[in-house]
Amino acid sequence: MQTFAGRKLSRPTGHRFALLRNMASQLLHHEKIETTVPKAREVARFTEKLITIAKGEGLSARRRVARDLHARAVQEKLFEVLVPRYKARGGGYTQLIRKGPRLSDGSEMGILKLVS
């Protein structure tokens, strides 16, 4: 489990890490998710670190990624599709597009997507 300083998102530690893992998994699988801006910013940080680790391409990198991404299909996509796409890129794998407030409660919404 990676630990890092960041937003608490009004959740206990275990719930927060589960949220980040699941949202990162969905982002890597679908390459685009819609969520609130604070969550999107934290998921972007988490996902960018995972992609950077995966670019190491060793067994150690695969094990470190598997620690945070439990879905085998997402791990395979990360190493076989996304890592070659971002091999020459130094960082900045995600982009956040703000959509405006949500109608129900006014939370700032955004679309988080992987850069092509």
C-alpha positions as CSV (number, residue, x, y, z in Angstrom):
1,M,0.0,0.0,0.0
2,Q,1.4,3.3,-1.0
3,T,1.2,6.1,1.6
4,F,1.4,9.7,0.6
5,A,0.4,13.0,1.9
6,G,-2.8,14.3,0.3
7,R,-6.4,15.1,0.8
8,K,-8.3,12.9,3.3
9,L,-11.6,13.2,1.3
10,S,-13.6,12.9,4.5
11,R,-12.9,9.1,4.7
12,P,-11.0,6.8,7.0
13,T,-7.6,5.6,5.6
14,G,-8.7,2.2,4.4
15,H,-11.7,3.5,2.6
16,R,-9.7,6.3,1.0
17,F,-7.1,3.9,-0.3
18,A,-9.8,1.6,-1.6
19,L,-11.4,4.5,-3.3
20,L,-8.2,5.6,-5.0
21,R,-7.4,2.0,-6.1
22,N,-10.8,1.5,-7.6
23,M,-11.0,4.9,-9.3
24,A,-7.4,4.4,-10.7
25,S,-8.4,1.0,-12.0
26,Q,-11.4,2.4,-13.7
27,L,-9.4,5.3,-15.2
28,L,-6.8,2.9,-16.6
29,H,-9.5,0.5,-17.9
30,H,-11.8,3.1,-19.5
31,E,-9.2,5.9,-20.0
32,K,-11.8,8.5,-18.8
33,I,-13.9,8.9,-15.6
34,E,-16.2,11.6,-14.3
35,T,-16.0,12.6,-10.6
36,T,-15.6,15.5,-8.3
37,V,-12.5,17.7,-8.8
38,P,-10.8,16.9,-5.4
39,K,-11.2,13.2,-6.0
40,A,-10.0,13.6,-9.6
41,R,-6.9,15.4,-8.5
42,E,-6.0,12.7,-5.9
43,V,-6.7,9.9,-8.4
44,A,-4.5,11.7,-11.0
45,R,-1.6,11.8,-8.6
46,F,-2.1,8.1,-7.6
47,T,-2.4,7.0,-11.3
48,E,0.6,9.0,-12.5
49,K,2.7,7.3,-9.8
50,L,1.5,3.9,-10.9
51,I,2.3,4.6,-14.6
52,T,5.8,5.8,-13.7
53,I,6.4,2.7,-11.6
54,A,5.1,0.5,-14.5
55,K,7.6,2.1,-16.9
56,G,10.3,0.3,-15.0
57,E,9.3,-2.9,-16.7
58,G,10.9,-5.4,-14.3
59,L,9.4,-8.0,-12.0
60,S,9.7,-5.5,-9.2
61,A,7.6,-3.0,-11.1
62,R,4.9,-5.6,-11.8
63,R,4.7,-6.5,-8.2
64,R,4.5,-2.9,-7.0
65,V,1.7,-2.2,-9.5
66,A,-0.1,-5.4,-8.5
67,R,0.0,-4.3,-4.9
68,D,-2.3,-1.4,-5.8
69,L,-4.2,-2.7,-8.9
70,H,-5.9,-6.0,-8.1
71,A,-7.6,-6.4,-11.5
72,R,-5.4,-8.6,-13.7
73,A,-7.0,-7.2,-16.9
74,V,-6.1,-3.6,-15.9
75,Q,-2.5,-4.7,-15.0
76,E,-2.1,-6.3,-18.5
77,K,-3.5,-3.2,-20.2
78,L,-1.2,-1.0,-18.2
79,F,2.0,-2.9,-19.1
80,E,1.0,-3.9,-22.7
81,V,-0.9,-0.8,-24.0
82,L,-0.3,2.2,-21.8
83,V,3.4,1.9,-20.9
84,P,4.5,1.7,-24.6
85,R,2.2,4.7,-25.3
86,Y,3.9,6.8,-22.6
87,K,7.5,5.4,-22.9
88,A,8.9,8.7,-24.3
89,R,6.8,10.9,-22.1
90,G,8.4,12.2,-18.9
91,G,5.1,12.7,-16.9
92,G,1.7,14.4,-17.2
93,Y,-0.2,11.3,-18.2
94,T,-3.6,12.6,-17.1
95,Q,-5.7,15.7,-17.9
96,L,-8.5,17.2,-15.8
97,I,-11.3,19.0,-17.6
98,R,-13.7,20.9,-15.3
99,K,-17.4,20.6,-16.0
100,G,-19.0,22.9,-13.5
101,P,-21.2,22.3,-10.5
102,R,-23.3,19.2,-10.0
103,L,-27.0,20.0,-9.9
104,S,-27.9,18.1,-6.8
105,D,-25.3,19.5,-4.3
106,G,-23.2,22.0,-6.2
107,S,-20.0,20.0,-6.0
108,E,-17.4,20.9,-8.7
109,M,-17.3,18.1,-11.3
110,G,-14.7,17.2,-13.7
111,I,-13.6,14.6,-16.3
112,L,-10.3,12.9,-15.7
113,K,-8.8,11.3,-18.7
114,L,-5.5,9.8,-19.9
115,V,-3.6,11.9,-22.4
116,S,-3.3,10.2,-25.8
